[in-house]
Amino acid sequence: MTFRFQADADLNAKIVRGVQKREPAIDFRGAAGVIQDSTPDPEVLRVAADSGRVLVSGGLKTMRVHFTEFVLHRDSPGVLLVPSTRSIGAAIDGLIIVWLTWSPEELRNLIRWLP
């Protein structure tokens, strides 16, 4: 089994497009039409978990707190945090590395920084 990703509205859409262009086999759903800009973190986590997708988030300030509460009540495929200081190219590389080398069990119910 491999990862399927869900971008939140805080993630630069160029990262999603770049991953899809470099590795078309990666299932990476953008936020457009799925998660609006003002959607609360608990709802974002629910949308990703309901679809079995790892959330890729740029929401560094609040996501950790909400995720800790979320996994007390239900399972999550996990969350990858991408700081806004990370270049688009480095974020694309990091996501491809995760997809190629990590297993879903390494991220289940965990929140981790993108390598």
VOLO-388254 format. One record per residue (C-alpha): residue in three letters; x, y, z; residue number from 1. Coordinates in nm, 2 decimals. Layout:
BEGIN
@rest: ALA, xx: X, yy: Y, zz: Z, nr: NUM
...
END
This chain:
BEGIN
@rest: MET, xx: 0.00, yy: 0.00, zz: 0.00, nr: 1
@rest: THR, xx: 0.12, yy: 0.35, zz: -0.07, nr: 2
@rest: PHE, xx: 0.03, yy: 0.70, zz: 0.04, nr: 3
@rest: ARG, xx: -0.25, yy: 0.92, zz: -0.10, nr: 4
@rest: PHE, xx: -0.21, yy: 1.28, zz: -0.02, nr: 5
@rest: GLN, xx: -0.46, yy: 1.56, zz: 0.06, nr: 6
@rest: ALA, xx: -0.34, yy: 1.92, zz: 0.04, nr: 7
@rest: ASP, xx: -0.49, yy: 2.17, zz: 0.28, nr: 8
@rest: ALA, xx: -0.57, yy: 2.53, zz: 0.18, nr: 9
@rest: ASP, xx: -0.25, yy: 2.65, zz: 0.35, nr: 10
@rest: LEU, xx: -0.03, yy: 2.45, zz: 0.12, nr: 11
@rest: ASN, xx: 0.11, yy: 2.63, zz: -0.19, nr: 12
@rest: ALA, xx: -0.08, yy: 2.48, zz: -0.49, nr: 13
@rest: LYS, xx: 0.25, yy: 2.48, zz: -0.69, nr: 14
@rest: ILE, xx: 0.37, yy: 2.20, zz: -0.46, nr: 15
@rest: VAL, xx: 0.07, yy: 1.98, zz: -0.56, nr: 16
@rest: ARG, xx: 0.12, yy: 2.05, zz: -0.93, nr: 17
@rest: GLY, xx: 0.49, yy: 1.99, zz: -0.91, nr: 18
@rest: VAL, xx: 0.45, yy: 1.65, zz: -0.74, nr: 19
@rest: GLN, xx: 0.19, yy: 1.55, zz: -0.99, nr: 20
@rest: LYS, xx: 0.41, yy: 1.66, zz: -1.28, nr: 21
@rest: ARG, xx: 0.73, yy: 1.49, zz: -1.15, nr: 22
@rest: GLU, xx: 0.56, yy: 1.17, zz: -1.04, nr: 23
@rest: PRO, xx: 0.22, yy: 1.12, zz: -1.20, nr: 24
@rest: ALA, xx: 0.16, yy: 0.79, zz: -1.01, nr: 25
@rest: ILE, xx: 0.12, yy: 0.98, zz: -0.68, nr: 26
@rest: ASP, xx: -0.24, yy: 1.04, zz: -0.59, nr: 27
@rest: PHE, xx: -0.23, yy: 1.40, zz: -0.45, nr: 28
@rest: ARG, xx: -0.56, yy: 1.58, zz: -0.43, nr: 29
@rest: GLY, xx: -0.54, yy: 1.96, zz: -0.41, nr: 30
@rest: ALA, xx: -0.75, yy: 2.16, zz: -0.18, nr: 31
@rest: ALA, xx: -0.95, yy: 2.34, zz: -0.45, nr: 32
@rest: GLY, xx: -1.31, yy: 2.23, zz: -0.44, nr: 33
@rest: VAL, xx: -1.25, yy: 2.01, zz: -0.13, nr: 34
@rest: ILE, xx: -1.12, yy: 2.23, zz: 0.15, nr: 35
@rest: GLN, xx: -1.19, yy: 2.61, zz: 0.16, nr: 36
@rest: ASP, xx: -0.95, yy: 2.87, zz: 0.30, nr: 37
@rest: SER, xx: -1.14, yy: 2.92, zz: 0.62, nr: 38
@rest: THR, xx: -1.22, yy: 2.55, zz: 0.70, nr: 39
@rest: PRO, xx: -1.13, yy: 2.48, zz: 1.06, nr: 40
@rest: ASP, xx: -0.85, yy: 2.23, zz: 1.12, nr: 41
@rest: PRO, xx: -1.07, yy: 1.96, zz: 1.28, nr: 42
@rest: GLU, xx: -1.28, yy: 1.96, zz: 0.96, nr: 43
@rest: VAL, xx: -0.97, yy: 1.95, zz: 0.74, nr: 44
@rest: LEU, xx: -0.84, yy: 1.65, zz: 0.94, nr: 45
@rest: ARG, xx: -1.18, yy: 1.48, zz: 0.90, nr: 46
@rest: VAL, xx: -1.19, yy: 1.53, zz: 0.53, nr: 47
@rest: ALA, xx: -0.84, yy: 1.38, zz: 0.48, nr: 48
@rest: ALA, xx: -0.91, yy: 1.09, zz: 0.72, nr: 49
@rest: ASP, xx: -1.25, yy: 1.01, zz: 0.56, nr: 50
@rest: SER, xx: -1.08, yy: 0.97, zz: 0.23, nr: 51
@rest: GLY, xx: -0.78, yy: 0.78, zz: 0.36, nr: 52
@rest: ARG, xx: -0.54, yy: 1.05, zz: 0.27, nr: 53
@rest: VAL, xx: -0.23, yy: 1.19, zz: 0.45, nr: 54
@rest: LEU, xx: -0.29, yy: 1.56, zz: 0.51, nr: 55
@rest: VAL, xx: -0.01, yy: 1.78, zz: 0.37, nr: 56
@rest: SER, xx: -0.04, yy: 2.11, zz: 0.56, nr: 57
@rest: GLY, xx: 0.12, yy: 2.45, zz: 0.58, nr: 58
@rest: GLY, xx: -0.09, yy: 2.53, zz: 0.89, nr: 59
@rest: LEU, xx: 0.20, yy: 2.50, zz: 1.14, nr: 60
@rest: LYS, xx: 0.05, yy: 2.72, zz: 1.42, nr: 61
@rest: THR, xx: -0.26, yy: 2.53, zz: 1.50, nr: 62
@rest: MET, xx: -0.26, yy: 2.19, zz: 1.33, nr: 63
@rest: ARG, xx: -0.05, yy: 2.02, zz: 1.60, nr: 64
@rest: VAL, xx: -0.30, yy: 2.10, zz: 1.87, nr: 65
@rest: HIS, xx: -0.60, yy: 1.99, zz: 1.66, nr: 66
@rest: PHE, xx: -0.43, yy: 1.68, zz: 1.54, nr: 67
@rest: THR, xx: -0.35, yy: 1.57, zz: 1.90, nr: 68
@rest: GLU, xx: -0.72, yy: 1.60, zz: 1.99, nr: 69
@rest: PHE, xx: -0.84, yy: 1.44, zz: 1.66, nr: 70
@rest: VAL, xx: -0.64, yy: 1.11, zz: 1.71, nr: 71
@rest: LEU, xx: -0.78, yy: 1.07, zz: 2.06, nr: 72
@rest: HIS, xx: -1.12, yy: 1.00, zz: 1.89, nr: 73
@rest: ARG, xx: -1.03, yy: 0.84, zz: 1.56, nr: 74
@rest: ASP, xx: -0.76, yy: 0.71, zz: 1.34, nr: 75
@rest: SER, xx: -0.57, yy: 0.93, zz: 1.09, nr: 76
@rest: PRO, xx: -0.35, yy: 0.84, zz: 0.80, nr: 77
@rest: GLY, xx: -0.12, yy: 1.11, zz: 0.94, nr: 78
@rest: VAL, xx: -0.01, yy: 1.47, zz: 0.87, nr: 79
@rest: LEU, xx: 0.30, yy: 1.61, zz: 0.71, nr: 80
@rest: LEU, xx: 0.38, yy: 1.97, zz: 0.79, nr: 81
@rest: VAL, xx: 0.55, yy: 2.18, zz: 0.53, nr: 82
@rest: PRO, xx: 0.70, yy: 2.51, zz: 0.66, nr: 83
@rest: SER, xx: 0.65, yy: 2.81, zz: 0.43, nr: 84
@rest: THR, xx: 1.02, yy: 2.87, zz: 0.44, nr: 85
@rest: ARG, xx: 1.07, yy: 2.54, zz: 0.25, nr: 86
@rest: SER, xx: 1.13, yy: 2.60, zz: -0.12, nr: 87
@rest: ILE, xx: 0.87, yy: 2.46, zz: -0.36, nr: 88
@rest: GLY, xx: 1.14, yy: 2.23, zz: -0.51, nr: 89
@rest: ALA, xx: 1.25, yy: 2.10, zz: -0.17, nr: 90
@rest: ALA, xx: 0.89, yy: 2.03, zz: -0.07, nr: 91
@rest: ILE, xx: 0.83, yy: 1.84, zz: -0.39, nr: 92
@rest: ASP, xx: 1.14, yy: 1.64, zz: -0.34, nr: 93
@rest: GLY, xx: 1.04, yy: 1.57, zz: 0.03, nr: 94
@rest: LEU, xx: 0.70, yy: 1.44, zz: -0.07, nr: 95
@rest: ILE, xx: 0.83, yy: 1.22, zz: -0.34, nr: 96
@rest: ILE, xx: 1.09, yy: 1.08, zz: -0.09, nr: 97
@rest: VAL, xx: 0.81, yy: 1.00, zz: 0.16, nr: 98
@rest: TRP, xx: 0.60, yy: 0.84, zz: -0.11, nr: 99
@rest: LEU, xx: 0.89, yy: 0.62, zz: -0.23, nr: 100
@rest: THR, xx: 1.05, yy: 0.52, zz: 0.10, nr: 101
@rest: TRP, xx: 0.80, yy: 0.54, zz: 0.39, nr: 102
@rest: SER, xx: 0.53, yy: 0.30, zz: 0.46, nr: 103
@rest: PRO, xx: 0.18, yy: 0.41, zz: 0.57, nr: 104
@rest: GLU, xx: 0.24, yy: 0.26, zz: 0.91, nr: 105
@rest: GLU, xx: 0.52, yy: 0.50, zz: 0.97, nr: 106
@rest: LEU, xx: 0.28, yy: 0.79, zz: 0.96, nr: 107
@rest: ARG, xx: -0.05, yy: 0.65, zz: 1.09, nr: 108
@rest: ASN, xx: -0.18, yy: 0.87, zz: 1.37, nr: 109
@rest: LEU, xx: 0.14, yy: 1.08, zz: 1.36, nr: 110
@rest: ILE, xx: 0.22, yy: 1.43, zz: 1.27, nr: 111
@rest: ARG, xx: 0.57, yy: 1.48, zz: 1.12, nr: 112
@rest: TRP, xx: 0.77, yy: 1.74, zz: 0.95, nr: 113
@rest: LEU, xx: 0.84, yy: 1.68, zz: 0.58, nr: 114
@rest: PRO, xx: 1.20, yy: 1.56, zz: 0.54, nr: 115
END
